[in-house]
Amino acid sequence: MTVCFEENLRVNEVETRAAAAPRKGNKWSEWFPVLLLVGVGLCLRLFKIGDHGFFIDEVYTALVVNGKADPELIAFDSIRPLYFELMKFWTLARQDEVWMRLFSTIFGAANIALVYQLGKMVAGKKSGIYCRNYFSFVSNGNSLQSTSANVHAWFVFCFAWIYLSHRRP
């Protein structure tokens, strides 16, 4: 009779350990919808990206990249030197409106995944999904800023990336 009791203890101990062990979920089941929405968001941002001319801040970016901007104005604008250096490298291939806007568009679409991760980290998975969907489809300001040749989408990407990579567990 004691043998059966010991066996039951061992079985229960194994079952308890298995239940207490963290389950590894399938990462694809969580990240596939996110990546799908990033792709949809990128397509929406690319739709009619070159239908209008440059706005004034995009003209300033193009002038700085081409080295034709006022040096005093560039010295005053010391916030974005890394962005301008990246844009100079990006425009080595082409220098038309669509190509210059594509740099920000890629980062704007990648921001969808980062906003999902931020929302999930701060308030849970449902909030992350809500933030991701809002950022993908509803936020007109985000869509406009991420299709302009300016620093906004890149800055949001860098800020979110740094925040997520230095968060405490």
Phi, psi and omega in degrees: 000326178290332179296315179296320179296318178293321178295319178297322177297317180295318179296314179296323179296318179293318179296321180293318178295321180294322180288327182279339181291139179292136180274137177269114179277164178282114182297329180295325180293332177274318189268345179298312177298326179294312180294326176296317178289330174297317178296317178295318178298321177295317178297319178295325179286331179281343181295119180058039182291333182250021183282344181231161181285182180290143168277173188296322179288331175288327176296318178299317178299316180295321178294318179295318181296322180276356179077023183249006181278161179295123182300327178292322178291322178294320179296325178290326182269073184267006182282326190247036184294324180294320178299316180294324177293320176295321178292325176298318178293319181296322184274008173295330180284309181211162179226034177266174186299314184296317181294320179291325179283335182297328178302310179289328181295319178297315179292325177296322177288323178294334178297336179300314179293321180291324178293323176299314181295320177296314179297320179294320182291320185281315190228010177106171186294319180297320178293323176299318178295317178299314180297317179300313182294319178297314182294330181284313193244323190271323187288096181291323178298319178295317180296320179292315182292330181276357174248016177250149179278068177219180192277351193298307182295322179294320180295316178298318178299311181297316180297313181294319180297315180295317179298314181291327182279343180247015179288156178272141180289000000 
